[in-house]
Amino acid sequence: MASSKKRKFIRYFLLLFWSSVILWQFFQMNARGFDKDSMLSSDQDILFAETDEYLSFIPQTDSVDTSVLFFPGALVQHEAYAPLAKKLAQKGYSSYIQKIPFRIAITDNMEQNALKKTSKFIASSKEENWVVAGHSRGGRMAANYASLYPESISGLVLMGTTHPKDKDLSRLEFPVLKISASEDGLASPPEIDQFAHNLPDSTDFVMIQGGNHSQFGYYGFQLGAGSPTITREEQQEIIFNEVEKFLRNSKF
């Protein structure tokens, strides 16, 4: 009897412990570290809008014919990528961040539904060229989108992700950029090398020295993200420069 009560206590303790860890980690994934009032607002040059499905930053002057759609990392609040999206919009690229229900597509069916929604959104737009991008698990979604709907996009950007791991995208006929970080504990350099064969030979691989996993966005502590040796602002500046250069130099 005592042994049974002990096992029951351990089960309840573990359930409470892991539930607390998940809730704490969910809170840590909230966007932070930048002025939201300044970032998520309209100004003379950039029109910001929010719907139930997207955040959008649309340049009002000097816009180009290429738009970017971001898939957030698992559990990461979508606003965490707003600084990058807005800076790209200031360079003329309409930028969208797709909201994922519950911040994560837990099942394959949920992910497929999200990707179908993206496909319909892109198909209904007036923009000429689209580039899909994603961080971490959002990188998996971007890679899967490129596998399922390659005809609808002109480029692919993968950030801080091991994907594609189980998809062969080596025959993609459009430009691909993959940005990784040397101190990333969740998408480590050895893993990046391990799955590099799933991307085209022409893929532009960029390694951010001193960067880690969580600094690909603006959010809090993430288990396993690694210890950076550069600041978030330094990593974000490198990311922006590399993505902007990729968009500018690619022949879509």
N, C-alpha and C positions, 0 to 999 in steps of 0.2 A: 504493500500500500504506500509506504513512504517513498519507495523508488518511483512509483507511478506519479505521485504528487510532485516529485523532484523533476521528472521529465516534463510534466505539464508546465511547471514554473519556468523551466528553461525555454520551452517553446514560446510561451507568452513573452518572456524577456527578449528573446531574439526577434520576435515579431515587432515588439515595441521599439527595440534598438534600431532595426533596419528601417522601420517606418520613419523614425526620427531622423535617420541619416538621409533618407530620400527627401523628406520635407526640407531639411536644412540645405541640401544640395540644390533643390528646386529654387529656394530663396536666393542662394548664391548666384544662380544663373540669371537673375534679373539684371537688366541693363543698368549700368552705373559708370561713373567716371567722366561724364561729360554733361554739358548744360542742355538738358532736354528742352527747356523752353526756347532756347536759341536754335537748337537743331530741328525740332519738330514744329516749325512755323513757316508761314509763307513770307517771302520777301519779294523785292522787285524783280529779281533774276530767277528765283527758284520757287515754283509752286508746290507746296507740300499738301498731300491729301491722305486720308486714312479711311479705309473701308473695313468691312468685316474680314476681308481676305488679303488685303495688301496695304503696305505703306508705299507711297510713291513720291518721288522727287523729280519734277519735270522742269527742265530749263525753259525759260520764257524768251531768251535771246540766244543767238549763236548755237542753236541745237544742231546735232549731227544726226545721221540716219542710222545710228546704232543704239540699241537699248540694252540694258542689263537687268536680269532678274536673279535675285539671291534667294537661296534656300538656307535658313538658319541651321545651326548645329542643334543636336538633340537637347531639349529642355532649355535652350538659350532663348531669352526673350528677344523678339524680333528687332526691337529698337536698338539692340547692341550693335547692329551693323549700320545704323543710321548715319554715323559720321562718315563712313566710307561711301555710302550711297550718295550723300549730299555733296561730297567733294567731287565725285564723278559727274554729278549733275551740273556742278559749277564749270565743268569742262565741256558741257554740251550733251552728255549722255543721260537720257531718261533712265532713271534707276528705280527698281521696284524690289521690295522685300516681301516675300510671300509668307503669310501667317499659316502656321501648321497647327491644327487642333490639338490641344493639350501639350503643345510644344514638341510633340514627337509623334511620328507615324509608327506606332508600335507594331502593327501587323503589315504584311505585304499588301493586303487589301486596302488598308488606310493609305499606304504610300501610292498605290496605283490610282486611287481616287484623287489624291492630291496632284499627281502628275497629269491626269486627265484634265483637271481643272486648269492647270498651267497651260496645257496644249490648247484648250478652248480660248483662254485669255490671249495667248499669243496669236492665234488664228484670227481673232476678232479685232486685233489692233491694226493701226495704220502704219506702224513703224516698219521700216524696210528690213533691217537686220536685227537679230536677237542673239545675245550671248547669255547662257545660263551659268550661274556660279553657285558654289556652295562650300560651306565650312563644315568639317567633321562629318557627322551623319548627313548633313545637308549636302556634302560633297558626294555621298552615295546617291542622294536623290538627283543631283545634277547629272551624275554619270549615267544613272538609269534613264533619266529623261533623254539624254543624248543617244542612248541605245534604242529607245522606243520611238522617238520622234526626231531623228537626225535631219529630216528634210525641213523642219520648222525653225532651225537655228543655224547660226553662222559661226559660232565659237563656243568654247567651254573653258571655264576657269574653276580649278579645284584648289582649295586652301585648307591646309592642316588636316588632311584626310588620307587614309590608306587606300581608298577606293579609286578606281574600280578594282576590286579583289576577285570577283567571280564573273566579271563581264569582260569579254574581249572587245575593246574599242580601238584596236590597233589599226583598223581600216577606215577610221573616220577621215573624212576628206576636208575638214575645216580646222582652223588653228586651235591648239589646246595649250593652256598655261597651267602648270601645277606649282604652287608655292608651298614650301614646307619650312619647318623651323628646326634648328639643330638641337634644341633642348625640349622638343615636344615629346612627352612621355606617352601620348595616346596615338600618335602617328609618327613613329620614330624614323630616323633616316634609314636604318636597315630595312624597315617595312616598306618605305617608299621605293627603295631599290628592288625589293623582292617582287613588287607588283608593277614595276615600270613597263614590263613587256606588254601589259594590257592597254597601253596607250600608243599612239602613232610615234614613229621614229622622229617625226618633226616636232614633237612636244617640247615646249620650252620649260625646262625644270629649273626652279629657283629655290635656293636654300638660304633662309634668313639666319645668319649666324647670331646666336644668343637669344633667339626668339623661342617662345613656347606655345602651347596649344590655346590657352585661354586668351592670349593677347591678340588672336585673330579677330576678336570682337571686344566690345566694352562691357564686360560683366565681371562677377566676383570670382572667388576661389573655386577651382574645379579639381576634384580628386584625380590624381595621375597626370595632370597637365604638364608637369615639369617645372623646373626653376629657371626663369629667364635671367640672362645677364645684361639685357638691354631693357629699356622702359617700354611700356605699352605705346607711348607716343612715337618712339623711334621705330617700333615694329609696324605700327599703323602707317607711318610715313613710307616705309619701304613697300608695304603691301599696295598702298595707293599708287606709288610711282610705277611699280611693276604692272599693275592692272591697267593703268592709264596708258603706259607705253605699249602694252599688248594690244589694247583697243585701237590706239593710234596707228600702229605699224602693220596690223593685220590687214590683209586685202580681202575684205568681205565682199 
